[in-house]
């Protein structure tokens, strides 16, 4: 019973973070490890459960997506194609190798969150055409999302801030929709090709859906800089903790 409540509570927090900056994998990965789930199984279980979190974030983001569906769908398609490749890489990874690479991804995510973000000088022309390298970047982030995804929300925000000439809430909503599509495809692949801890899926779904709905609402009222700093510090600390577990223990 305590484990059930623990998973629901932590997935609620993860769902809220998902709707804000997309840090569910960072939050839930050590949680599942702490209850005895193997690394690759933990990641696959999180991805399957994130379908519920994605549904919550998309439903809550409908107001921001209202006049941006065309661009949101284009971004989601490119990102999801990358996600399929990333999922294929994960399926052929070992538990040991996967556990050792995770801290570096999380450290990179934390640094990216805390790094100053420069705005382009010519904002009027920024979104007239989509740079080819921008689409490549979205595809690469998609590969990472399919492989693990910890901190990928920030990477997507960094890319979309240069492609979408609008407020944070708008391109965060596009990120939410893209992540939902990517996770859905990856989850289908994982269900047939990787072990899933189905006992953990139900409590994760409950917390992620509720938290995912709350996250985009918070974005409308709390300065994003405050949230980014808090999550960035957490990610860096977590990377050192997981690095200690992977390389020293």
Phi, psi and omega in degrees: 000317179295321178296322179297312179295323178298315181292320179295315181297313181291325178288331174296314177298316179298321179296319178298314179297325178301316181288344183260305182223359177077053183246026183298317182296320178300319183286315188274336181303306178293333178297313180291324176299323183291339178258013171095013179275136180292153187307304182295321177297320178299315181295316179296321179295318178297315181299316178297316181292332183292348174301318179293317178298320178296321177299318179296315182292320181293316178301319181285341183261006184302325180297317180287330183277351190313311183254020185226022186294322182300309181292322180298320180291319178300314179297317182296321181296311180298316181296321182290324175301316175297322180298323178298317178295318179297320178295321178297320178297317180297319182300331181258019179260156176266157177301318184293311180297321180296316182297327182283334183271338183304313182303327181289322176296317181293320177299317178298320179298315179299317179297318180295323179296319185275344182292140177299142181251120181271137176266140178296148182290320183260083184287338183291325183262359187301324189249014181289327174217148182274119179298140180302318180296332177295317178292324176299317180298318178297320177295320179294319176297323177299319177301316180294320178299316180294330182279311178214300173096356180296118180081001182295334178301317179294319179299320177294319178299318180299318180289313184293333179296339178263348181255333184248116181273073182200183183289163179304318183300328181288306183284342171291323177295321176296321177297319179300316180293317179297316180297322179298313180295316181298312180297325181296314180293315179298322181297321178298316179297315183294324182301324183267341189240349182228153175291135179241136176274090187292335177294329180276339185297316185300306178297327178294319180300316181299308182293319183293321180295311180295312180296321179298328178286326182287323187308304181298332177293319179299321181303328182289340189238338183250134179305130184296330182298320179298316181293317182298317180297315181298314181290323179297315178297318178299316182296318180295315178299318180295323180297320178291322179295312180291328176295321177298316180296321186281326190248339186250314183296000000 
